[in-house]
Amino acid sequence: MLVGFMASRPGRWIRILAGAGLVCGGLSSGSSRGGAVALLGLVPLMAGALDVCLLGPLFGHPWRGSDIRRGLGLPEEERLIKSRYERLPPHERVLLH
């Protein structure tokens, strides 16, 4: 269940925000240890942004978040940020074709 959450949209946002916090906190310290923390923070930041779950193989799942969601039967999520058009109810969307 942990891997399913980490592959979901909220799990990806948590990884991105945690990674950004580690990068900002590490860089603000100005020490070599802070630089190491900043480099370490790039791992969850990039993994969340690229839809890769590093815990997946440890629990017998693939790397890619879309494959994990498909394998667990979770709804497929297209984007990390929904556009205004995607947030509209289906009856309010206008299709031009």
Beta strands, then each sheet from edge to edge (+ up, - down):
end
